[in-house]
Amino acid sequence: MTFSFSGNLYGNNIPQIERLLIDNPQKALTLTKAALKKFPKGEIPVDKSYFELNMMQIKALVKLGHFALATTKSHKLLQKTKNIQNKLWLARCLKILGRIHQQQNNIVQSMEYFNQAEPIFIGQKQQAELIELYTFNSRNYRAQTQYKSALALLEKAYKIAEPLKSYQLLANIYNSQGVIYDYLGNFKQALEKHEQSFNLQKSLENKQGMASSLYNIGEIYRDTDHLDSALTYFTQALKIDIKLGDPRHIANSHSKLAQVNLSLNNLKTAYEHANKAVKIANKTGAPSEVSWAQTNLAKVLIAEKKFEEAENILQSALKFAVNSGAIRTEQTVRITLVELAIEEFRLDDAMALIDRALKFEDLGLTYKAKLYLLQSQAQEFMGEFKDALKSYQQYNEIKNESELNHNKDYINLLKQNIELVRKDQIILESQNEQLQTQVQLEQYQLRWLLIIIVFVLCALGTVFIFWRQLQNQQLTNLRSQLADQKLIQKNQMLANVSHDLRTPLTILKLSIEALEFNLEPDPKNAYTNVYSKIDQLNNLIEDIYQSAQFDKQELVLNKVNINLDHLISVACTDFVALAEAKGITISFKNLIKSKVTSYIDAERTNQVIGNLIKNSINYTDPGGEIIVSVSHADENIFINVDDTSPSLESDEFEKIFDRHYRGGSSMEKDKSGSGLGLTICHQIIEAHGGEICASKSQLGGVRIQIKLPF
């Protein structure tokens, strides 16, 4: 006999508990316990609210990491649904059991429960349940590195969800797709999916969903070496995770912060985060989570040259990964074992570990590229230079499959070419006389590439000067004087650009020649100088390119009505970590006392606000203060960025928006930039029909004021 449910006799507070499940699972658990006590004991209530409250109690336990208790309660509820023969709730119990086992990395058992639930949901025509089931099950395929199967299942879920306009389910699908594209090295598509997910989660005010998107976007920025951005996103994700209380998410965020700080060589901070991640992961009882956290701790220990301790932790991590069947985690552990072997100069062991790791099926592009790069390093240390070059070429071929390497933009192509030459130099520098000719050829190509860039800039400048001279012949004396003044400014710009290019080029040339003829006593320091000067060239060229686009009016503003006070508040939050590192406080004041809506290009305006805040951080003395405020008067919006000392001389305030202008001692602190930041800000604001100016701040430093039409 099959029972149907009666009305919600005891479930008046169910909607409230559903909302709390997202942001406050501990309170949701307390309320479900209280509500379930109202039901009579000794019989099976045939009431929908009874089963809904039990299911929400189990979900709260899962979110809080109490997997054993959640499993026990799920089996009890499953038996009750069998007794009353309700197929729909039977399938829901199977689905939550699959989810619990997935959280504990019991992948095979999880898939069995999901597969049992699927035909029931199909028969009951429960599309929303089916979408969620497919999304969850795709993570099992992902854990087994079966990325094509995972994407196919997500596409199946999307086709059902899209007509329903169920935004929460769509956000979850986008998030899962983004994770897989990141694993496959398709960073551009991964970022698009995570941004789609984040925007939907934000509109739904789902804090846990927003934290997941921030976490995943941070991973992409980390994988593409945008470490400052990655640090910001992971820090935001950790704050939300701590508030929500899910131990798995908290441990993962700590591990990611450990990775980024390790890349930034902040070893003490990296160790603190990695150690916290291991302690929290141990409490979850999920072997894959423990394995991954231990691997990140081992990486920090390797950097600290604590090889024996790192070896012991990695062997433990490998056992956890293998026992849980988490193939991707196992791959990460094995790659870290290779890195340890190379650091200890156990090169034969490293080569054996690499051969084994390369035999994994469905090995992602990122992992495969990393293995070939490590193999190239090991072969180089062994004196097998031809094999090292071959391995490095395989690494390059794999990297070129990545979506980022298919960008045909000129500036990104320049970055790629310089990066390839730099990596080739690392491999070829130590090779024997037989490969010396190839090394010299790579160096020659690099020099000519940079010389051609300078020549093109000079040629463009020469053509412009010639054209201006022809025009001057037809102008009056007044216009002639004005044209001469502009010509002087352009010449000064070219001189500054040439000077900024010449200095890093000279250092780069000398460093390469010192390495080529074995004259450099500290090769590692020389490589660091080479990387630094290449990055300086990239940033300079990118600023010049963007400024030139504004000059030629090639950039089109994408204006929309935007919540301006929210945009400014988020921009301030993004720079809190950078400011705090210098002992500077940042605050935002909305003097309008209401929501401020403006018709602007949000991305460009955010670029201006970010540039002004970053300038203030660079030039404000440690221990100072930055205040960003917004107000309105006479149909205009005013945005002020005020900072504390030092200030500028009175005749410098109008000059700071000129190209490459660097004034007195207060602006001598940082000459590593292009000198175009404030110029670009001025161009963006003018394109909006606004104004930007500088003056002395009441705080003792500088005030930058932006005026935009209301």
ZATIPA-83592 format. One record per residue (C-alpha): residue number from 1; x, y, z. Coordinates in nm, 2 decimals. Layout:
REM ZATIPA-83592
R   resi        u        v        w
R    NUM        X        Y        Z
...
REM end
This chain:
REM ZATIPA-83592
R   resi        u        v        w
R      1     0.00     0.00     0.00
R      2     0.14     0.34    -0.10
R      3     0.08     0.64     0.13
R      4     0.04     1.00     0.02
R      5     0.13     1.29     0.25
R      6    -0.12     1.49     0.44
R      7    -0.08     1.87     0.49
R      8     0.20     2.03     0.69
R      9     0.06     1.99     1.04
R     10     0.38     2.09     1.22
R     11     0.58     2.27     0.95
R     12     0.49     2.64     0.98
R     13     0.86     2.73     1.03
R     14     0.99     2.52     0.74
R     15     1.05     2.82     0.50
R     16     1.25     2.99     0.77
R     17     1.47     2.68     0.82
R     18     1.52     2.64     0.45
R     19     1.66     3.00     0.44
R     20     1.88     2.93     0.74
R     21     2.03     2.62     0.58
R     22     2.22     2.84     0.34
R     23     2.37     3.10     0.58
R     24     2.33     2.95     0.93
R     25     2.32     2.57     0.94
R     26     2.38     2.55     1.31
R     27     2.06     2.75     1.39
R     28     1.87     2.55     1.13
R     29     1.98     2.23     1.31
R     30     1.85     2.36     1.64
R     31     1.51     2.46     1.49
R     32     1.46     2.12     1.32
R     33     1.53     1.93     1.64
R     34     1.28     2.15     1.83
R     35     1.02     2.10     1.55
R     36     1.06     1.72     1.53
R     37     0.99     1.69     1.91
R     38     0.64     1.80     1.85
R     39     0.56     1.48     1.65
R     40     0.41     1.19     1.85
R     41     0.65     0.90     1.93
R     42     0.61     0.53     1.86
R     43     0.44     0.57     1.51
R     44     0.54     0.68     1.16
R     45     0.38     1.02     1.09
R     46     0.23     1.03     0.75
R     47     0.30     1.40     0.72
R     48     0.50     1.58     0.46
R     49     0.65     1.83     0.71
R     50     0.79     1.54     0.92
R     51     1.00     1.42     0.63
R     52     1.10     1.77     0.52
R     53     1.22     1.85     0.87
R     54     1.42     1.53     0.89
R     55     1.57     1.60     0.55
R     56     1.67     1.95     0.65
R     57     1.82     1.82     0.98
R     58     2.04     1.58     0.78
R     59     2.14     1.86     0.53
R     60     2.24     2.08     0.83
R     61     2.45     1.80     0.98
R     62     2.62     1.75     0.64
R     63     2.70     2.12     0.62
R     64     2.85     2.11     0.97
R     65     3.06     1.80     0.89
R     66     2.88     1.56     1.12
R     67     2.88     1.28     0.85
R     68     2.84     0.98     1.08
R     69     2.52     1.11     1.25
R     70     2.39     1.23     0.92
R     71     2.44     0.88     0.77
R     72     2.26     0.71     1.07
R     73     1.96     0.95     1.04
R     74     1.94     0.90     0.66
R     75     1.92     0.53     0.69
R     76     1.64     0.55     0.95
R     77     1.45     0.79     0.73
R     78     1.51     0.56     0.43
R     79     1.35     0.27     0.62
R     80     1.05     0.48     0.71
R     81     0.99     0.58     0.35
R     82     1.01     0.21     0.25
R     83     0.75     0.12     0.52
R     84     0.50     0.38     0.39
R     85     0.60     0.30     0.03
R     86     0.65     0.66    -0.09
R     87     0.88     0.65    -0.39
R     88     0.96     1.02    -0.41
R     89     1.09     1.04    -0.06
R     90     1.27     0.71    -0.10
R     91     1.46     0.87    -0.39
R     92     1.53     1.18    -0.19
R     93     1.68     0.96     0.09
R     94     1.89     0.78    -0.16
R     95     2.01     1.11    -0.30
R     96     2.11     1.25     0.04
R     97     2.30     0.93     0.12
R     98     2.48     0.96    -0.21
R     99     2.57     1.32    -0.12
R    100     2.70     1.22     0.23
R    101     2.92     0.95     0.08
R    102     3.05     1.19    -0.18
R    103     3.15     1.44     0.10
R    104     3.35     1.16     0.26
R    105     3.51     1.07    -0.08
R    106     3.34     0.73    -0.10
R    107     3.29     0.78    -0.47
R    108     3.17     0.43    -0.57
R    109     2.91     0.41    -0.30
R    110     2.79     0.76    -0.38
R    111     2.74     0.68    -0.74
R    112     2.54     0.37    -0.65
R    113     2.29     0.57    -0.44
R    114     2.26     0.83    -0.72
R    115     2.20     0.57    -0.98
R    116     1.92     0.41    -0.77
R    117     1.75     0.75    -0.73
R    118     1.77     0.86    -1.09
R    119     1.50     0.63    -1.24
R    120     1.26     0.71    -0.96
R    121     1.30     1.09    -1.02
R    122     1.25     1.03    -1.39
R    123     0.93     0.83    -1.33
R    124     0.80     1.09    -1.08
R    125     0.88     1.37    -1.33
R    126     1.08     1.55    -1.06
R    127     1.29     1.77    -1.29
R    128     1.45     1.99    -1.01
R    129     1.55     1.68    -0.82
R    130     1.70     1.53    -1.13
R    131     1.90     1.84    -1.21
R    132     2.05     1.85    -0.86
R    133     2.12     1.47    -0.89
R    134     2.31     1.51    -1.22
R    135     2.51     1.81    -1.08
R    136     2.61     1.61    -0.77
R    137     2.70     1.30    -0.97
R    138     2.92     1.50    -1.21
R    139     3.15     1.57    -0.91
R    140     3.20     1.19    -0.87
R    141     3.31     1.17    -1.24
R    142     3.53     1.47    -1.18
R    143     3.70     1.31    -0.88
R    144     3.78     1.01    -1.10
R    145     3.92     1.25    -1.37
R    146     3.65     1.14    -1.61
R    147     3.60     1.50    -1.72
R    148     3.42     1.43    -2.05
R    149     3.16     1.22    -1.87
R    150     3.12     1.50    -1.60
R    151     3.07     1.77    -1.86
R    152     2.82     1.55    -2.05
R    153     2.61     1.50    -1.73
R    154     2.62     1.88    -1.66
R    155     2.51     1.95    -2.01
R    156     2.22     1.71    -1.96
R    157     2.13     1.90    -1.64
R    158     2.15     2.24    -1.81
R    159     1.91     2.13    -2.09
R    160     1.65     2.05    -1.82
R    161     1.72     2.35    -1.60
R    162     1.74     2.63    -1.86
R    163     1.37     2.62    -1.96
R    164     1.27     2.61    -1.59
R    165     1.46     2.93    -1.52
R    166     1.57     2.78    -1.18
R    167     1.85     3.02    -1.11
R    168     1.99     2.84    -0.81
R    169     2.02     2.52    -1.00
R    170     2.18     2.70    -1.30
R    171     2.43     2.87    -1.07
R    172     2.54     2.53    -0.94
R    173     2.57     2.39    -1.29
R    174     2.78     2.69    -1.40
R    175     3.01     2.65    -1.10
R    176     3.07     2.28    -1.16
R    177     3.14     2.34    -1.53
R    178     3.39     2.61    -1.44
R    179     3.58     2.38    -1.20
R    180     3.62     2.12    -1.48
R    181     3.73     2.37    -1.74
R    182     3.99     2.49    -1.49
R    183     4.12     2.14    -1.45
R    184     4.14     2.10    -1.83
R    185     4.34     2.43    -1.86
R    186     4.06     2.62    -2.03
R    187     4.09     2.92    -1.80
R    188     3.90     3.17    -2.02
R    189     3.59     2.95    -2.03
R    190     3.63     2.85    -1.66
R    191     3.63     3.22    -1.56
R    192     3.32     3.29    -1.77
R    193     3.13     3.00    -1.60
R    194     3.24     3.11    -1.25
R    195     3.14     3.47    -1.31
R    196     2.80     3.35    -1.44
R    197     2.76     3.14    -1.12
R    198     2.87     3.43    -0.89
R    199     2.63     3.68    -1.04
R    200     2.34     3.44    -1.00
R    201     2.44     3.35    -0.64
R    202     2.48     3.72    -0.56
R    203     2.13     3.79    -0.70
R    204     1.99     3.51    -0.49
R    205     2.19     3.63    -0.18
R    206     2.34     3.28    -0.14
R    207     2.65     3.34     0.07
R    208     2.78     2.98     0.04
R    209     2.74     2.99    -0.33
R    210     2.92     3.32    -0.35
R    211     3.20     3.18    -0.14
R    212     3.23     2.88    -0.37
R    213     3.25     3.11    -0.68
R    214     3.51     3.34    -0.51
R    215     3.71     3.03    -0.42
R    216     3.70     2.89    -0.77
R    217     3.78     3.23    -0.93
R    218     4.07     3.26    -0.69
R    219     4.20     2.92    -0.82
R    220     4.20     3.05    -1.18
R    221     4.39     3.36    -1.08
R    222     4.64     3.14    -0.89
R    223     4.68     2.91    -1.20
R    224     4.74     3.21    -1.42
R    225     4.99     3.36    -1.17
R    226     4.77     3.66    -1.08
R    227     4.86     3.60    -0.71
R    228     4.75     3.93    -0.56
R    229     4.40     3.87    -0.71
R    230     4.40     3.51    -0.60
R    231     4.49     3.62    -0.24
R    232     4.20     3.86    -0.24
R    233     3.94     3.61    -0.36
R    234     4.06     3.33    -0.13
R    235     4.06     3.56     0.17
R    236     3.70     3.67     0.09
R    237     3.60     3.30     0.05
R    238     3.75     3.21     0.39
R    239     3.57     3.48     0.58
R    240     3.23     3.36     0.44
R    241     3.32     2.99     0.50
R    242     3.41     3.06     0.87
R    243     3.08     3.24     0.91
R    244     2.88     2.95     0.76
R    245     3.08     2.69     0.96
R    246     3.13     2.41     0.70
R    247     3.46     2.26     0.80
R    248     3.54     2.12     0.45
R    249     3.51     2.46     0.29
R    250     3.71     2.62     0.57
R    251     3.99     2.37     0.54
R    252     4.00     2.41     0.16
R    253     4.02     2.79     0.18
R    254     4.31     2.77     0.43
R    255     4.49     2.53     0.19
R    256     4.44     2.77    -0.10
R    257     4.58     3.06     0.10
R    258     4.87     2.84     0.19
R    259     4.94     2.78    -0.18
R    260     4.93     3.15    -0.27
R    261     5.15     3.26     0.02
R    262     5.39     2.98    -0.07
R    263     5.41     3.12    -0.42
R    264     5.47     3.47    -0.28
R    265     5.75     3.32    -0.05
R    266     5.55     3.41     0.26
R    267     5.66     3.08     0.42
R    268     5.55     3.15     0.78
R    269     5.20     3.26     0.67
R    270     5.18     2.96     0.43
R    271     5.27     2.72     0.71
R    272     5.01     2.86     0.95
R    273     4.73     2.82     0.69
R    274     4.84     2.48     0.58
R    275     4.86     2.35     0.94
R    276     4.51     2.48     1.02
R    277     4.38     2.31     0.70
R    278     4.52     1.97     0.81
R    279     4.38     2.00     1.17
R    280     4.03     2.10     1.03
R    281     4.04     1.83     0.76
R    282     4.12     1.56     1.01
R    283     3.80     1.64     1.20
R    284     3.58     1.59     0.89
R    285     3.69     1.23     0.85
R    286     3.71     1.27     0.47
R    287     4.03     1.10     0.35
R    288     4.06     1.29     0.03
R    289     4.03     1.62     0.21
R    290     4.30     1.51     0.46
R    291     4.52     1.40     0.18
R    292     4.50     1.73    -0.01
R    293     4.56     1.94     0.31
R    294     4.86     1.72     0.40
R    295     5.00     1.77     0.05
R    296     4.99     2.15     0.08
R    297     5.16     2.13     0.42
R    298     5.43     1.91     0.27
R    299     5.49     2.17    -0.01
R    300     5.56     2.43     0.25
R    301     5.79     2.20     0.44
R    302     5.98     2.13     0.11
R    303     6.03     2.51     0.07
R    304     6.16     2.52     0.42
R    305     6.41     2.23     0.34
R    306     6.24     2.00     0.60
R    307     6.26     1.71     0.36
R    308     6.22     1.42     0.60
R    309     5.91     1.56     0.76
R    310     5.77     1.64     0.42
R    311     5.83     1.28     0.30
R    312     5.64     1.13     0.60
R    313     5.34     1.36     0.55
R    314     5.33     1.28     0.17
R    315     5.34     0.90     0.23
R    316     5.04     0.95     0.46
R    317     4.87     1.17     0.21
R    318     4.92     0.91    -0.07
R    319     4.76     0.63     0.15
R    320     4.45     0.85     0.21
R    321     4.42     0.94    -0.16
R    322     4.45     0.58    -0.28
R    323     4.21     0.44    -0.02
R    324     3.95     0.70    -0.10
R    325     3.98     0.65    -0.48
R    326     4.03     1.03    -0.53
R    327     4.24     1.00    -0.84
R    328     4.29     1.38    -0.89
R    329     4.42     1.41    -0.53
R    330     4.64     1.11    -0.58
R    331     4.79     1.28    -0.89
R    332     4.86     1.59    -0.69
R    333     5.04     1.39    -0.42
R    334     5.25     1.20    -0.67
R    335     5.36     1.53    -0.84
R    336     5.46     1.67    -0.50
R    337     5.67     1.35    -0.44
R    338     5.85     1.42    -0.77
R    339     5.92     1.78    -0.66
R    340     6.06     1.64    -0.33
R    341     6.28     1.39    -0.51
R    342     6.43     1.66    -0.73
R    343     6.49     1.89    -0.43
R    344     6.68     1.61    -0.26
R    345     6.86     1.53    -0.59
R    346     6.72     1.18    -0.60
R    347     6.69     1.21    -0.98
R    348     6.64     0.83    -1.06
R    349     6.35     0.82    -0.81
R    350     6.21     1.14    -0.96
R    351     6.21     0.99    -1.31
R    352     6.05     0.67    -1.19
R    353     5.77     0.86    -1.02
R    354     5.72     1.08    -1.33
R    355     5.69     0.77    -1.56
R    356     5.42     0.62    -1.32
R    357     5.23     0.95    -1.30
R    358     5.22     0.99    -1.68
R    359     5.04     0.65    -1.71
R    360     4.72     0.79    -1.54
R    361     4.42     0.79    -1.77
R    362     4.24     1.12    -1.83
R    363     4.53     1.32    -1.69
R    364     4.44     1.69    -1.71
R    365     4.65     1.93    -1.92
R    366     4.77     2.12    -1.61
R    367     4.90     1.80    -1.45
R    368     5.05     1.66    -1.77
R    369     5.23     1.99    -1.84
R    370     5.37     2.00    -1.48
R    371     5.50     1.65    -1.51
R    372     5.69     1.72    -1.84
R    373     5.83     2.04    -1.69
R    374     5.96     1.84    -1.38
R    375     6.09     1.57    -1.61
R    376     6.28     1.84    -1.81
R    377     6.44     1.97    -1.49
R    378     6.54     1.63    -1.37
R    379     6.70     1.54    -1.71
R    380     6.89     1.87    -1.71
R    381     7.03     1.80    -1.36
R    382     7.13     1.45    -1.49
R    383     7.32     1.61    -1.78
R    384     7.08     1.47    -2.04
R    385     7.03     1.80    -2.22
R    386     6.87     1.66    -2.55
R    387     6.61     1.47    -2.35
R    388     6.56     1.78    -2.13
R    389     6.49     1.99    -2.44
R    390     6.25     1.73    -2.58
R    391     6.06     1.72    -2.25
R    392     6.04     2.09    -2.23
R    393     5.91     2.10    -2.59
R    394     5.63     1.86    -2.49
R    395     5.55     2.09    -2.20
R    396     5.52     2.38    -2.44
R    397     5.30     2.18    -2.67
R    398     5.06     2.09    -2.39
R    399     5.05     2.45    -2.26
R    400     4.97     2.57    -2.62
R    401     4.65     2.36    -2.60
R    402     4.53     2.58    -2.32
R    403     4.26     2.84    -2.40
R    404     4.48     3.12    -2.28
R    405     4.76     3.04    -2.53
R    406     4.51     3.09    -2.82
R    407     4.46     3.46    -2.75
R    408     4.58     3.64    -3.06
R    409     4.59     3.99    -2.90
R    410     4.92     4.15    -2.97
R    411     5.02     4.23    -2.61
R    412     4.94     3.88    -2.49
R    413     5.14     3.73    -2.79
R    414     5.43     3.95    -2.68
R    415     5.41     3.81    -2.33
R    416     5.40     3.46    -2.45
R    417     5.70     3.50    -2.68
R    418     5.91     3.65    -2.40
R    419     5.79     3.38    -2.16
R    420     5.89     3.11    -2.40
R    421     6.24     3.26    -2.45
R    422     6.28     3.29    -2.08
R    423     6.19     2.92    -2.02
R    424     6.40     2.81    -2.30
R    425     6.70     3.00    -2.15
R    426     6.65     2.81    -1.82
R    427     6.69     2.48    -2.00
R    428     6.96     2.57    -2.25
R    429     7.18     2.77    -2.02
R    430     7.36     2.47    -1.88
R    431     7.38     2.26    -2.20
R    432     7.70     2.14    -2.36
R    433     7.88     2.30    -2.65
R    434     7.67     2.11    -2.90
R    435     7.36     2.31    -2.80
R    436     7.53     2.64    -2.75
R    437     7.44     2.76    -3.10
R    438     7.07     2.72    -3.03
R    439     7.10     2.91    -2.70
R    440     7.26     3.20    -2.89
R    441     6.99     3.19    -3.15
R    442     6.71     3.22    -2.88
R    443     6.89     3.52    -2.72
R    444     6.94     3.68    -3.06
R    445     6.57     3.64    -3.13
R    446     6.48     3.80    -2.80
R    447     6.70     4.10    -2.85
R    448     6.57     4.16    -3.21
R    449     6.21     4.12    -3.09
R    450     6.26     4.40    -2.83
R    451     6.46     4.61    -3.08
R    452     6.17     4.58    -3.33
R    453     5.92     4.70    -3.07
R    454     6.14     5.01    -2.99
R    455     6.19     5.07    -3.36
R    456     5.82     5.06    -3.44
R    457     5.74     5.30    -3.16
R    458     6.01     5.54    -3.29
R    459     5.89     5.50    -3.65
R    460     5.54     5.58    -3.54
R    461     5.67     5.89    -3.35
R    462     5.87     6.00    -3.66
R    463     5.57     5.97    -3.89
R    464     5.36     6.17    -3.65
R    465     5.62     6.44    -3.62
R    466     5.66     6.47    -4.00
R    467     5.28     6.50    -4.04
R    468     5.27     6.77    -3.77
R    469     5.54     6.96    -3.95
R    470     5.35     6.96    -4.28
R    471     5.04     7.10    -4.10
R    472     5.24     7.37    -3.92
R    473     5.32     7.53    -4.26
R    474     4.95     7.62    -4.30
R    475     4.88     7.74    -3.95
R    476     4.89     8.09    -3.80
R    477     5.16     8.19    -3.56
R    478     4.93     8.11    -3.26
R    479     4.85     7.77    -3.39
R    480     5.21     7.71    -3.47
R    481     5.31     7.78    -3.11
R    482     5.04     7.54    -2.99
R    483     5.15     7.27    -3.23
R    484     5.52     7.32    -3.12
R    485     5.42     7.28    -2.76
R    486     5.23     6.95    -2.84
R    487     5.53     6.83    -3.04
R    488     5.75     6.89    -2.74
R    489     5.51     6.69    -2.52
R    490     5.50     6.40    -2.77
R    491     5.88     6.40    -2.79
R    492     5.90     6.39    -2.41
R    493     5.66     6.10    -2.41
R    494     5.88     5.91    -2.66
R    495     6.19     5.99    -2.46
R    496     6.03     5.86    -2.14
R    497     5.90     5.55    -2.31
R    498     6.25     5.49    -2.47
R    499     6.41     5.55    -2.14
R    500     6.17     5.31    -1.96
R    501     6.23     5.05    -2.22
R    502     6.60     5.10    -2.24
R    503     6.68     5.04    -1.87
R    504     6.51     4.70    -1.83
R    505     6.64     4.60    -2.18
R    506     6.99     4.68    -2.08
R    507     6.97     4.49    -1.75
R    508     6.80     4.20    -1.94
R    509     7.08     4.19    -2.20
R    510     7.36     4.21    -1.94
R    511     7.19     3.94    -1.73
R    512     7.15     3.70    -2.02
R    513     7.51     3.76    -2.13
R    514     7.64     3.70    -1.78
R    515     7.45     3.37    -1.78
R    516     7.57     3.28    -2.12
R    517     7.94     3.32    -2.04
R    518     7.90     3.18    -1.68
R    519     8.00     3.52    -1.53
R    520     7.70     3.54    -1.29
R    521     7.80     3.42    -0.93
R    522     7.43     3.39    -0.83
R    523     7.23     3.24    -1.13
R    524     6.91     3.22    -0.92
R    525     6.92     3.60    -0.85
R    526     7.00     3.66    -1.22
R    527     6.69     3.47    -1.33
R    528     6.48     3.67    -1.08
R    529     6.61     3.99    -1.23
R    530     6.53     3.87    -1.58
R    531     6.17     3.78    -1.48
R    532     6.13     4.11    -1.30
R    533     6.24     4.31    -1.60
R    534     6.02     4.11    -1.84
R    535     5.72     4.18    -1.62
R    536     5.81     4.55    -1.61
R    537     5.82     4.56    -1.99
R    538     5.48     4.38    -2.02
R    539     5.32     4.63    -1.78
R    540     5.47     4.93    -1.96
R    541     5.35     4.81    -2.30
R    542     5.01     4.73    -2.18
R    543     4.96     5.07    -2.03
R    544     5.09     5.24    -2.34
R    545     4.85     5.03    -2.55
R    546     4.55     5.11    -2.34
R    547     4.63     5.49    -2.33
R    548     4.67     5.48    -2.71
R    549     4.33     5.32    -2.76
R    550     4.17     5.61    -2.56
R    551     4.37     5.87    -2.77
R    552     4.24     5.71    -3.09
R    553     3.88     5.68    -2.94
R    554     3.88     5.31    -3.02
R    555     3.74     5.20    -2.68
R    556     3.36     5.20    -2.65
R    557     3.21     5.25    -2.31
R    558     2.95     4.98    -2.21
R    559     2.73     5.21    -2.00
R    560     2.46     5.06    -1.77
R    561     2.27     5.19    -1.46
R    562     2.48     5.07    -1.17
R    563     2.47     5.09    -0.80
R    564     2.77     5.32    -0.76
R    565     2.81     5.31    -0.38
R    566     2.82     4.93    -0.39
R    567     3.08     4.94    -0.67
R    568     3.30     5.18    -0.46
R    569     3.25     4.98    -0.14
R    570     3.36     4.65    -0.31
R    571     3.66     4.83    -0.47
R    572     3.77     4.95    -0.12
R    573     3.73     4.60     0.02
R    574     3.95     4.45    -0.25
R    575     4.24     4.66    -0.13
R    576     4.20     4.61     0.24
R    577     4.46     4.33     0.26
R    578     4.72     4.53     0.05
R    579     4.67     4.84     0.27
R    580     4.68     4.65     0.60
R    581     5.02     4.50     0.50
R    582     5.15     4.86     0.51
R    583     4.96     4.96     0.82
R    584     4.72     5.18     0.63
R    585     4.34     5.19     0.70
R    586     4.08     5.23     0.42
R    587     3.72     5.34     0.48
R    588     3.42     5.43     0.26
R    589     3.16     5.70     0.34
R    590     2.83     5.74     0.15
R    591     2.74     6.10     0.23
R    592     2.42     6.07     0.02
R    593     2.28     5.83     0.28
R    594     2.09     5.64     0.01
R    595     2.14     5.41    -0.29
R    596     2.35     5.59    -0.56
R    597     2.26     5.49    -0.92
R    598     2.47     5.62    -1.21
R    599     2.48     5.55    -1.59
R    600     2.84     5.45    -1.63
R    601     3.07     5.18    -1.76
R    602     3.11     4.97    -1.44
R    603     3.43     4.79    -1.54
R    604     3.62     5.11    -1.65
R    605     3.49     5.31    -1.34
R    606     3.61     5.02    -1.12
R    607     3.95     5.04    -1.29
R    608     3.97     5.42    -1.21
R    609     3.87     5.37    -0.84
R    610     4.11     5.08    -0.80
R    611     4.40     5.28    -0.96
R    612     4.34     5.58    -0.73
R    613     4.33     5.36    -0.42
R    614     4.64     5.17    -0.52
R    615     4.82     5.50    -0.59
R    616     4.72     5.62    -0.24
R    617     4.85     5.30    -0.08
R    618     5.18     5.34    -0.27
R    619     5.24     5.70    -0.18
R    620     5.09     5.73     0.17
R    621     5.33     5.69     0.47
R    622     5.29     5.37     0.68
R    623     5.03     5.40     0.95
R    624     4.83     5.65     0.74
R    625     4.46     5.66     0.64
R    626     4.26     5.66     0.31
R    627     3.90     5.77     0.30
R    628     3.69     5.72    -0.02
R    629     3.36     5.91    -0.01
R    630     3.06     5.98    -0.25
R    631     2.83     6.28    -0.24
R    632     2.62     6.49    -0.48
R    633     2.55     6.85    -0.56
R    634     2.41     7.05    -0.86
R    635     2.30     6.73    -1.06
R    636     2.66     6.59    -1.02
R    637     2.81     6.30    -0.83
R    638     3.14     6.36    -0.66
R    639     3.38     6.08    -0.57
R    640     3.67     6.18    -0.34
R    641     3.98     5.98    -0.26
R    642     4.16     6.14     0.04
R    643     4.48     6.02     0.20
R    644     4.72     6.14     0.47
R    645     5.07     6.28     0.42
R    646     5.28     6.33     0.22
R    647     5.12     6.58    -0.01
R    648     5.24     6.75    -0.33
R    649     5.37     7.10    -0.41
R    650     5.10     7.34    -0.53
R    651     5.23     7.34    -0.89
R    652     5.22     6.96    -0.91
R    653     4.85     6.90    -0.87
R    654     4.77     6.98    -1.24
R    655     5.07     6.79    -1.37
R    656     5.01     6.45    -1.22
R    657     4.76     6.35    -1.49
R    658     5.03     6.41    -1.76
R    659     5.19     6.11    -1.93
R    660     5.50     5.98    -1.74
R    661     5.50     6.27    -1.50
R    662     5.68     6.20    -1.17
R    663     5.72     6.50    -0.94
R    664     5.89     6.57    -0.62
R    665     6.01     6.35    -0.34
R    666     5.66     6.22    -0.24
R    667     5.63     6.06    -0.59
R    668     5.98     5.91    -0.59
R    669     5.87     5.60    -0.40
R    670     5.78     5.39    -0.69
R    671     5.92     5.43    -1.04
R    672     5.85     5.07    -1.15
R    673     5.53     5.17    -1.32
R    674     5.47     5.32    -1.66
R    675     5.36     5.66    -1.53
R    676     5.04     5.63    -1.73
R    677     4.80     5.52    -1.45
R    678     4.65     5.86    -1.37
R    679     4.66     5.96    -1.74
R    680     4.43     5.66    -1.82
R    681     4.21     5.75    -1.52
R    682     4.17     6.10    -1.67
R    683     4.09     5.96    -2.01
R    684     3.82     5.72    -1.88
R    685     3.65     6.00    -1.67
R    686     3.66     6.24    -1.97
R    687     3.50     5.97    -2.19
R    688     3.21     5.96    -1.94
R    689     3.17     6.34    -1.97
R    690     3.31     6.39    -1.63
R    691     3.61     6.57    -1.47
R    692     3.90     6.46    -1.25
R    693     4.13     6.69    -1.05
R    694     4.38     6.69    -0.76
R    695     4.42     6.92    -0.46
R    696     4.55     6.92    -0.11
R    697     4.35     6.69     0.13
R    698     4.23     6.80     0.47
R    699     4.39     6.48     0.60
R    700     4.73     6.62     0.51
R    701     4.79     6.43     0.18
R    702     4.63     6.45    -0.16
R    703     4.26     6.46    -0.26
R    704     4.16     6.32    -0.60
R    705     3.81     6.43    -0.69
R    706     3.59     6.28    -0.97
R    707     3.28     6.46    -1.09
R    708     3.03     6.26    -1.30
R    709     2.68     6.36    -1.43
R    710     2.41     6.24    -1.19
REM end
